[in-house]
Amino acid sequence: MYLVVIAWLYVTVMMALAEATSSTGSVLGAVFTFLLYGVLPLSIVVYILGTPGRKRALRAQQMAEQEDTAVTASASSSGLATPDASGHAPAATPADSIAPVRKEM
């Protein structure tokens, strides 16, 4: 697809160059030739031809979000806690939760 785009831009640049260097042409005419024969139609064609790819990407993103919510729901329903995403260190580890033995007075 990109080969056709590059080739068409080459053709329109050559058309604009011929318009600008012609004895009856002008630089303004060359600019309009490039914009109206090159950039505008190509932008429409590239947008239309890129639609299936955008739909696939959107569908994949939605599927990934559904899988994430399903994993989160199954973890919370099975009693498993989700990992702490806050980035802070845990307050205490299980080995530190037992109080040290003290002497009786």
Backbone hydrogen bonds in HBPLUS format (Angstrom, degrees):
<---DONOR---> <-ACCEPTOR-->    atom                        ^
c    i                          cat <-CA-CA->   ^        H-A-AA   ^      H-
h    n   atom  resd res      DA  || num        DHA   H-A  angle D-A-AA Bond
n    s   type  num  typ     dist DA aas  dist angle  dist       angle   num
A0005-VAL N   A0001-MET O   3.25 MM   4  6.61 156.0  2.31 145.8 152.5     1
A0006-ILE N   A0002-TYR O   2.92 MM   4  6.11 165.2  1.94 150.0 153.3     2
A0007-ALA N   A0003-LEU O   2.95 MM   4  6.08 158.7  1.99 144.3 150.8     3
A0008-TRP N   A0004-VAL O   2.90 MM   4  6.06 159.4  1.94 148.6 154.1     4
A0009-LEU N   A0005-VAL O   2.96 MM   4  6.18 157.2  2.01 148.8 155.3     5
A0010-TYR N   A0006-ILE O   2.97 MM   4  6.19 151.4  2.05 144.5 152.5     6
A0011-VAL N   A0007-ALA O   2.99 MM   4  6.32 157.8  2.04 148.4 153.9     7
A0012-THR N   A0008-TRP O   2.95 MM   4  6.23 161.9  1.99 151.0 155.4     8
A0013-VAL N   A0009-LEU O   2.88 MM   4  6.05 149.5  1.98 146.4 154.8     9
A0014-MET N   A0010-TYR O   2.99 MM   4  6.24 158.2  2.04 149.8 155.4    10
A0015-MET N   A0011-VAL O   2.91 MM   4  6.20 150.5  1.99 145.8 154.6    11
A0016-ALA N   A0012-THR O   2.90 MM   4  6.07 158.0  1.95 143.6 149.2    12
A0017-LEU N   A0013-VAL O   2.84 MM   4  6.03 153.2  1.91 146.2 154.2    13
A0018-ALA N   A0014-MET O   2.91 MM   4  6.10 156.7  1.97 145.0 151.0    14
A0019-GLU N   A0015-MET O   2.92 MM   4  6.17 149.9  2.01 142.8 151.7    15
A0020-ALA N   A0016-ALA O   2.86 MM   4  6.10 154.4  1.92 147.7 154.3    16
A0021-THR N   A0017-LEU O   2.99 MM   4  6.16 154.7  2.06 149.3 155.2    17
A0022-SER N   A0018-ALA O   3.06 MM   4  5.87 120.6  2.43 136.3 148.1    18
A0030-ALA N   A0026-SER O   3.03 MM   4  6.31 144.7  2.16 137.4 147.3    19
A0031-VAL N   A0027-VAL O   2.91 MM   4  6.23 152.5  1.99 149.3 155.9    20
A0032-PHE N   A0028-LEU O   3.02 MM   4  6.31 164.4  2.05 150.8 154.5    21
A0033-THR N   A0029-GLY O   2.86 MM   4  5.99 148.7  1.96 141.4 150.8    22
A0034-PHE N   A0030-ALA O   2.95 MM   4  6.17 160.6  1.99 147.6 151.9    23
A0035-LEU N   A0031-VAL O   2.94 MM   4  6.17 163.5  1.96 151.3 156.1    24
A0036-LEU N   A0032-PHE O   2.81 MM   4  5.73 168.2  1.82 148.9 153.1    25
A0037-TYR N   A0033-THR O   2.92 MM   4  5.54 149.8  2.01 138.9 146.7    26
A0038-GLY N   A0034-PHE O   2.91 MM   4  5.09 133.6  2.13 122.8 133.9    27
A0039-VAL N   A0034-PHE O   3.15 MM   5  6.63 151.9  2.23 148.6 156.6    28
A0040-LEU N   A0035-LEU O   3.00 MM   5  6.00 172.8  2.00 164.5 165.8    29
A0042-LEU N   A0038-GLY O   3.16 MM   4  6.05 154.6  2.23 144.1 151.9    30
A0043-SER N   A0039-VAL O   2.93 MM   4  5.98 153.6  2.00 149.9 156.6    31
A0044-ILE N   A0040-LEU O   3.27 MM   4  6.51 155.9  2.33 148.4 154.0    32
A0045-VAL N   A0041-PRO O   2.96 MM   4  6.20 164.4  1.98 152.0 156.4    33
A0046-VAL N   A0042-LEU O   2.86 MM   4  5.92 167.6  1.88 152.3 155.8    34
A0047-TYR N   A0043-SER O   3.08 MM   4  6.07 153.8  2.15 136.7 144.0    35
A0048-ILE N   A0044-ILE O   2.99 MM   4  6.21 161.5  2.02 150.6 155.4    36
A0049-LEU N   A0045-VAL O   2.88 MM   4  6.03 166.7  1.90 154.0 158.0    37
A0050-GLY N   A0046-VAL O   2.93 MM   4  5.89 131.5  2.17 137.1 148.8    38
A0051-THR N   A0048-ILE O   3.31 MM   3  5.44 162.8  2.34 105.1 110.2    39
A0054-ARG N   A0050-GLY O   3.11 MM   4  6.39 155.7  2.17 152.5 159.7    40
A0055-LYS N   A0051-THR O   2.95 MM   4  6.19 157.3  2.00 156.0 162.4    41
A0056-ARG N   A0052-PRO O   2.94 MM   4  6.16 156.7  2.00 146.4 152.6    42
A0057-ALA N   A0053-GLY O   3.00 MM   4  6.21 160.4  2.04 147.2 152.2    43
A0058-LEU N   A0054-ARG O   2.98 MM   4  6.15 158.0  2.03 147.1 153.0    44
A0059-ARG N   A0055-LYS O   2.89 MM   4  6.06 160.8  1.93 149.9 155.2    45
A0060-ALA N   A0056-ARG O   2.90 MM   4  6.10 156.0  1.96 148.5 155.1    46
A0061-GLN N   A0057-ALA O   2.98 MM   4  6.17 153.3  2.06 144.1 151.3    47
A0062-GLN N   A0058-LEU O   2.97 MM   4  6.23 156.5  2.02 148.4 154.6    48
A0063-MET N   A0059-ARG O   2.96 MM   4  6.18 155.1  2.02 146.1 153.0    49
A0064-ALA N   A0060-ALA O   2.98 MM   4  6.17 155.6  2.04 145.8 152.1    50
A0065-GLU N   A0061-GLN O   3.01 MM   4  6.25 155.2  2.07 146.6 153.2    51
A0066-GLN N   A0062-GLN O   2.97 MM   4  6.20 154.3  2.03 146.3 153.2    52
A0067-GLU N   A0063-MET O   2.94 MM   4  6.19 155.0  2.00 148.1 154.7    53
A0068-ASP N   A0064-ALA O   2.96 MM   4  6.18 155.5  2.02 146.1 152.7    54
A0069-THR N   A0065-GLU O   2.99 MM   4  6.25 159.5  2.04 148.4 153.4    55
A0070-ALA N   A0066-GLN O   2.94 MM   4  6.11 149.2  2.04 142.8 151.8    56
A0071-VAL N   A0067-GLU O   2.90 MM   4  6.11 156.3  1.96 149.9 155.5    57
A0072-THR N   A0068-ASP O   2.98 MM   4  6.15 161.7  2.01 148.2 153.4    58
A0073-ALA N   A0069-THR O   2.92 MM   4  6.00 156.4  1.98 142.1 148.8    59
A0074-SER N   A0070-ALA O   2.95 MM   4  6.08 157.1  2.01 144.7 150.8    60
A0075-ALA N   A0071-VAL O   2.96 MM   4  6.08 152.0  2.04 145.6 153.2    61
A0076-SER N   A0072-THR O   3.04 MM   4  6.20 158.0  2.09 146.3 151.8    62
A0077-SER N   A0073-ALA O   2.99 MM   4  6.07 148.4  2.09 142.1 150.8    63
A0078-SER N   A0074-SER O   3.05 MM   4  6.02 139.2  2.22 136.6 145.8    64
A0080-LEU N   A0075-ALA O   2.98 MM   5  5.12 122.8  2.32 162.3 166.3    65
A0096-ASP N   A0093-THR O   3.05 MM   3  5.33 131.0  2.30 107.2 120.0    66
A0097-SER N   A0094-PRO O   3.36 MM   3  5.21 151.0  2.45  94.7 102.9    67
